[in-house]
Amino acid sequence: MSEFEVEDLEGGGLNLVVTVHSTSGIPHHRVVEYQNVVAEMLQEEVALSLVVIPITELDPVVPPTFTLTPTPTNTSTPGPTPTFTPTPTFTPTPTNTSTSSPTYTPTSTPTILPTDTATPTATPTATPRTAVVTYPYGLNLRQEPTSESDLLAFLEVDTVVILLDEQVTNEEGTWQQVSVFGLVGWVLSDFITPVE
């Protein structure tokens, strides 16, 4: 557990914000069981927000041992000793005298003038639509559009999110797909307000 915050609710009771590190997601029914145990111990109405930060555990790795391999050395082998052999004397033979042919004179090549190159215009970049969390007790970011889905993060009030194109409506309400903190997940649209 890395953080444990307790806040008083306006109508009475407590709001617990618990942040934990875990190698796997925590099912929704486990969170409800934990909330019931805390409420029974304190004998008060308890609201619970559980933020699960995923971690990855790796076993130790033994690095490989490098073995030096000797490099073979090239040994020169003497070759045979060259033997001098006299060459025959060359006697020139008369050759025919060539007659010069007319010389070709190239004609002038027309000069190609450069043409105007069209300059590409810049394409405007679309500004992403954003919204802000307005629920005073914060909002849960879910992996899927249902409260039974794994909790990706807890978004405090005034957190700004990027609105994506997908929306899903079910018996719990309308879920909006958003991007925040490098995560993509779902929140209930009733608790966020678009930023103009």
N, C-alpha and C positions, 0 to 999 in steps of 0.2 A: 504494500500500500504506500503510495507516494504523497497523498494529500487527503485530508479529512476536514470538511468545513461544516459548521452548524449555524443555521440562520433561523430566527424566529419568524413564523408566518404571521400575517396581519390579523387573521381570524383566530389565532391560537394554534398551538402545535409547533413542530420543528420541521425545517427543510434541511436534509442531509445531502451534501455533495461529496461523493467518494470517488477518488481516482485510484485505479489499480493497474498494475502491469500483469499481463497474462500471455501465455504462449498460445491460447486458444480463446474463442469467444465464450461468453457466459450466457447460457440460455435465459430467456425471460422468466420462466417459472422459478429459477434459482434466485433471481433478483427479488421477486415477490416474496419468496420464503425468507430471505434476509431482512426485507423491510418489515415483515410480520414479527420476526424475532426481536428486532430493535424496538418496535412499537410496544411489544409485550413487556420488554425489560424496563422501558422508560414510562410505561403507562400513560402515553401521550399520543396524539395524532402525529404521524410522521410521514412527510413527503420525502422520497428518495430519488436522487439523480446519481446514476453509476456511470462513470467514464472509464472505459476499458482501453488501455494503450497496449497494442499487440507487440510482443517481443519475439525474437527468434533465437533459439539456443542451438549451438553447434558443438559437436564433439571435438576434442583436441586433434590437431592434424600433425603427424610426424613428417618433417620434410625429408625428401629422398637424399641419400648419401651419394655424392659424386665421386667416381673413381677415375683417376688420371690414367689415360692410355698413352704409352710412349709412341712417338711419331717415328716411323722408319726413316733412316738416313740413306739418301741416294749415293751409291758408290760408282765412280766412273770406271769404265772398262776400256783399256786401250784398244783402238781399232787397228786394222792392217796398215802397214807402211806403204804409202803410194809408190808405184814404180813408174819411172819416166819412159814414155813411149814417143818416138819421133813421129811428127805428123807430116803428110805429103805436102809438097810445094804446090800452091795454087797457081794455075796459069790462066790469066784472064782471056775470055773470048770476046770477039767484037760484038757490040750490041747495036740494035737499030736506033737511029736518031729519031726521037719523037717530034711530030709537028705540032706546034702550038695551036690550040683551038681558041675560038673567040671567047672573050671573057664576058660573063653575064653580069649586067649591071642591075641591081635591085631597084625597083621603083619605090617612091616614097609611101610610107604607111600612114593612113589617116590617124589622127590623134583622137582618142575617145575622151569626151568631156565627162567629168564626174556628174552624177545625178544627185538630186537632193534626197537625203535619207530621212524618212519619217521618224520623228522623236516620239517614243511611247509615252503616253500619259500615265501618271501614277493612279493606281486603283485605290480608292478610299478604303480604309480598314474599319470594319464594323466594330462599334463600341459595345462590349458585353453588357447585358441587362443585369442589374444588381438589386438586391433587397436587403433589408436589415431586420434582425430578430427583435421583435417588439414584446414578446412574452416576458414579464418581469422576472420569472424564475428560470429563464433559460429554456433551451430547446434541444431535444435529442436528434442527432443525425443517424438515420438508420441505413443499413445496407440495402434493404428492399422496402417497398411502400407498405409496410405493416408494422404495428407496434410489437409483433412477435419476432421481428427480424433482429439480427445482431446489431448492437450499438457501436457505431464507428467513432463518435465523438460527442461531447456535450458542448453546445454553443451557448455562450452567455448572452444576455440581453445586449443589444447594440452591435452584435457581430454582423459584419457585412458578408453576404454570400453572393455567388454568381448564379443567375437563373439559367438553367438549361431548357431545352425544348420540350421535354417529356413531362406529362402530368398523368396521374392515375387517381380515379375516384372509386372508393369502396365504402363499406359501412362505417369506417372510422372517419371519413371525410376525404378531402382532396389533398393528395400528396404531390409535392413539387420536387423534381430532381434538381439538385444544386451542386455546386463545386465550391469547396472551402478547405484551406490548409492543405492543398494537394490531394484531397479526398473527394470522391463523387458519391453522393448518397441521396436520401430522401428525407424531407421534413413536411410537417403539416402546414399547408399554405395559410391557415387561419392565424398562425403565430408569426408571420413575416409580412413586411410592408415593402412593396417595390419602391426603389429610389428613382425619382424623376430626373 
